[in-house]
Amino acid sequence: MERTDRCTRNRGSGFLWRLATFLLASCGCVTAQSHPSAADQPELNDVHFHLTNYIQVGTDIHDFLNIMGTKVGRVALFGIPLQQEWSYQNSGDLAPTYYLQTDAPLYYYSFTDAHIAMAYRSLSKEQQARFDPMITGFNPADMYAADHIRRVLQTFPGVFSGIGEFTVHKEFVSAKVAGETPSLRNPALDKLLDFAAEVGLVVLIHNDMDVPFARSGAEPAYLSQMKSVLARHPKATIIWAHTGMGRIVRPVHGHAAVIEAILKDPQFSHVYFDISWDEVAKYLTSTPESIKISADLINRYPDRFLFGTDEVAPPTLERYLKVYYQYDPLWKQLDKETSAKVRSGNYERIFDAARQRVRTWEAAHSK
């Protein structure tokens, strides 16, 4: 039944896309910033994109639409929830723009959600259809985090489709966050995931599977805790960013087998993985063997992986799609249908459902 429904939706969405494009073209309304033409269908969607950086500076959304052009169809849009503090006592006149450039702490910057919402609202309806904004400006260690998400939805109805990317355990970052450190055992995380499930929000979470420089042969530090969180929230649609990897957090021993154990377990049918970030692409495409292992896994579970760039405010299309082209060896080894699902189809299925559910919740909870 699920497969039949999905195929019907895909055929329906394709027909509606072509019909809308024809009608818009007939009245001369198609521009470089609206839907691509039927003859030039987008090659990919991006489930993981930061419009702004660690000091809340980024690419103007209208410029970014021009960068996307007709090659990229839809983008999950968010800022970065953490602000790098400029501590004069720490770095003097050096104004840090990245969390590794100074020893000063990071703090949560909730205004990022309003910034993303206003950028989205500055677009036409046709342009807005190409974005799925995400709420990120909350502290996952705060029992009030779910209340922040509720408030954002009610302040900016019709805008957001999910929450994230937000971080629990992340190499170097977690230790720099001022205040209480987030934890997979914190009931605040359960509270916000319960709320996301109630509303229908997609959840994009960054949580390293292991610690940097892990001892050889040791169990991944956070795998068991993460699986417990996932199992406790079967009604939430959760995307585990980067398949649990980091810059220094390398693939754990038998990484593909660990991921497959989750994918084939019915209690985790609501869990997906994104393969965003150049650091992840580096690991997955490092050798012919790693490419084959990755491709075989994705081919076995084509509905459970999504492509994302994890780019931050890119100035050009070349810079924006660097990770996409880094994955060329992987795309070549995926089945044609699988490749289409990972690059675009899974995104559309997940976010189309989220848009509908979130709009329904907003209508029932309007102020």
Secondary structure in CASP SS format (residue, H / E / C, confidence):
PFRMAT SS
TARGET T0000
AUTHOR 0000-0000-0000
METHOD secondary structure of the structure
MODEL  1
M C 1.00
E H 1.00
R H 1.00
T H 1.00
D H 1.00
R H 1.00
C H 1.00
T H 1.00
R H 1.00
N H 1.00
R H 1.00
G H 1.00
S H 1.00
G H 1.00
F H 1.00
L H 1.00
W H 1.00
R H 1.00
L H 1.00
A H 1.00
T H 1.00
F H 1.00
L H 1.00
L H 1.00
A H 1.00
S H 1.00
C C 1.00
G C 1.00
C C 1.00
V C 1.00
T C 1.00
A C 1.00
Q C 1.00
S C 1.00
H C 1.00
P C 1.00
S C 1.00
A H 1.00
A H 1.00
D H 1.00
Q C 1.00
P C 1.00
E C 1.00
L E 1.00
N E 1.00
D E 1.00
V E 1.00
H E 1.00
F E 1.00
H E 1.00
L C 1.00
T E 1.00
N C 1.00
Y C 1.00
I C 1.00
Q C 1.00
V C 1.00
G E 1.00
T C 1.00
D C 1.00
I H 1.00
H H 1.00
D H 1.00
F H 1.00
L H 1.00
N H 1.00
I H 1.00
M H 1.00
G C 1.00
T C 1.00
K C 1.00
V E 1.00
G E 1.00
R E 1.00
V E 1.00
A E 1.00
L E 1.00
F E 1.00
G C 1.00
I C 1.00
P C 1.00
L E 1.00
Q E 1.00
Q E 1.00
E C 1.00
W C 1.00
S C 1.00
Y H 1.00
Q H 1.00
N H 1.00
S H 1.00
G C 1.00
D C 1.00
L C 1.00
A C 1.00
P C 1.00
T C 1.00
Y C 1.00
Y C 1.00
L C 1.00
Q C 1.00
T C 1.00
D C 1.00
A C 1.00
P C 1.00
L E 1.00
Y E 1.00
Y E 1.00
Y C 1.00
S C 1.00
F H 1.00
T H 1.00
D H 1.00
A H 1.00
H H 1.00
I H 1.00
A H 1.00
M H 1.00
A H 1.00
Y H 1.00
R H 1.00
S C 1.00
L C 1.00
S C 1.00
K H 1.00
E H 1.00
Q H 1.00
Q H 1.00
A C 1.00
R C 1.00
F E 1.00
D E 1.00
P E 1.00
M E 1.00
I E 1.00
T C 1.00
G C 1.00
F C 1.00
N C 1.00
P C 1.00
A C 1.00
D C 1.00
M C 1.00
Y C 1.00
A H 1.00
A H 1.00
D H 1.00
H H 1.00
I H 1.00
R H 1.00
R H 1.00
V H 1.00
L H 1.00
Q H 1.00
T H 1.00
F C 1.00
P C 1.00
G C 1.00
V C 1.00
F C 1.00
S C 1.00
G E 1.00
I E 1.00
G E 1.00
E E 1.00
F E 1.00
T E 1.00
V C 1.00
H C 1.00
K C 1.00
E C 1.00
F C 1.00
V H 1.00
S H 1.00
A H 1.00
K H 1.00
V E 1.00
A C 1.00
G C 1.00
E C 1.00
T C 1.00
P C 1.00
S C 1.00
L C 1.00
R C 1.00
N C 1.00
P H 1.00
A H 1.00
L H 1.00
D H 1.00
K H 1.00
L H 1.00
L H 1.00
D H 1.00
F H 1.00
A H 1.00
A H 1.00
E H 1.00
V H 1.00
G C 1.00
L C 1.00
V E 1.00
V E 1.00
L E 1.00
I E 1.00
H E 1.00
N C 1.00
D C 1.00
M C 1.00
D C 1.00
V C 1.00
P C 1.00
F C 1.00
A C 1.00
R C 1.00
S C 1.00
G C 1.00
A C 1.00
E C 1.00
P C 1.00
A C 1.00
Y C 1.00
L H 1.00
S H 1.00
Q H 1.00
M H 1.00
K H 1.00
S H 1.00
V H 1.00
L H 1.00
A H 1.00
R H 1.00
H C 1.00
P C 1.00
K C 1.00
A C 1.00
T E 1.00
I E 1.00
I E 1.00
W E 1.00
A H 1.00
H H 1.00
T H 1.00
G H 1.00
M C 1.00
G C 1.00
R C 1.00
I C 1.00
V C 1.00
R C 1.00
P C 1.00
V C 1.00
H C 1.00
G C 1.00
H H 1.00
A H 1.00
A H 1.00
V H 1.00
I H 1.00
E H 1.00
A H 1.00
I H 1.00
L H 1.00
K C 1.00
D C 1.00
P H 1.00
Q H 1.00
F H 1.00
S C 1.00
H C 1.00
V E 1.00
Y E 1.00
F E 1.00
D E 1.00
I C 1.00
S C 1.00
W C 1.00
D H 1.00
E H 1.00
V H 1.00
A H 1.00
K H 1.00
Y H 1.00
L H 1.00
T C 1.00
S C 1.00
T C 1.00
P H 1.00
E H 1.00
S H 1.00
I H 1.00
K H 1.00
I H 1.00
S H 1.00
A H 1.00
D H 1.00
L H 1.00
I H 1.00
N H 1.00
R H 1.00
Y C 1.00
P C 1.00
D C 1.00
R C 1.00
F E 1.00
L E 1.00
F C 1.00
G C 1.00
T C 1.00
D C 1.00
E E 1.00
V E 1.00
A C 1.00
P C 1.00
P C 1.00
T C 1.00
L H 1.00
E H 1.00
R H 1.00
Y H 1.00
L C 1.00
K H 1.00
V H 1.00
Y H 1.00
Y H 1.00
Q H 1.00
Y C 1.00
D H 1.00
P H 1.00
L H 1.00
W H 1.00
K H 1.00
Q H 1.00
L C 1.00
D C 1.00
K H 1.00
E H 1.00
T H 1.00
S H 1.00
A H 1.00
K H 1.00
V H 1.00
R H 1.00
S H 1.00
G H 1.00
N H 1.00
Y H 1.00
E H 1.00
R H 1.00
I H 1.00
F H 1.00
D H 1.00
A H 1.00
A H 1.00
R H 1.00
Q H 1.00
R H 1.00
V H 1.00
R H 1.00
T H 1.00
W H 1.00
E H 1.00
A H 1.00
A H 1.00
H C 1.00
S C 1.00
K C 1.00
END
